């Protein structure tokens, strides 16, 4: 047994304990915390964030990492863990504890301001807190360092190695191929989805969502579901992975896609090795890969006909009057209606990427300083008119719709599109590897797919980079052609 490596594991385990304790407070803040608790909660989270930062740059950890960096006896996984931990250590060392605590406090303040502003439909209630947060994020880019664009420093936190210049090229491909395809679909007769917007009682929807999560393989002994204003997945290790959903009684889509999407994220977290708790080998690779798991389940499985050949009869048993006479094909067409919409989380899987493009362009400009927070509502509304042809009626339906900026998560949005493109490539490989996969799904059996994902992706933690994992799994780097091939095959049937 390597004493230094055991010491390293113990140090990272202690750091993980503090980080996950902070995560519990964050989860509570977004689900059950009473409004009056906001100020003290911000203080508590700031204190724990400072403690975690101190542990992440402790001299004892640095000394141990430098010894292990030169240790030739480590195996491949152990060497990868040390390399990733050193990368994280050197980045953390660039931030003072005061900066970390200021950022944590600013995030808590921005989150609470965002909630109030969204509820009152008034961006001005959010703007001062967001301005403070943006100033800190710009400062963070300088502290972290970058070689190309300052936004690269933020992208790297979510998608290690991603560059702003590469995303500009990728989104240019999206515009040149996907926009034209959507225009073709728009010229064809539109599918009927009126039955999705009848009255669906909340409790019945909740119970059906639980059914869908269980069917996917989500382990309720190692997780739970709650309600939040913005659906999310959080975890405190692979044995405690929690999801939230959002339910609208006049829109069945909200619950279904929240549950399946967050369930996909949760399955990834529950599939990480428990033995690697606190280590890079026990963590997800990147948010693009994480999003590939949620998008694969939501779109490639959940928005496909085989899935509803099994699940529509179950849904009709809960809502017989609302869905009387609706066939699986009718349902398949309704849930894949392609139509520009205001809300990102409600968008169809094709126009969804226009929403991400808008956010990418705004974030890039905000971080580089070519626009300021005060410009956001007008710029947001102008881009929705340009890209989606829509007039934005209110701040709540526009610039305030997403939670991400209030979390300080600048650089996060592009991973949503990356995830969809990875998902199409991975699902094409899964169908090739698993004989009769969609026949199994048609019978309500998603276990073969989950086992394949466990074997090919989940169990590796951060042993590989996102790019290397994709090459190992599919034989090539991320390739946008798989998404376009998937889209053309699917929507060619839906919009003949």
NORRA-V8511 format. One record per helix or strand. SS is the DSSP state (@ for helix, = for strand). FROM is the first residue (numbers start at 1). TO is the last residue. If there is no record, write none. Layout:
BEGIN
SS:FROM:TO
SS:FROM:TO
END
This chain:
BEGIN
@:3:31
@:35:56
@:59:69
@:76:92
@:97:120
@:124:144
@:151:158
@:164:186
@:194:197
@:202:216
@:220:222
=:223:227
=:233:235
=:241:245
=:248:248
=:251:251
@:252:271
@:274:276
@:280:282
@:287:301
@:305:318
@:328:334
@:344:346
@:352:368
@:373:388
@:404:407
@:414:433
@:437:442
@:447:456
@:458:460
@:466:474
@:481:494
END
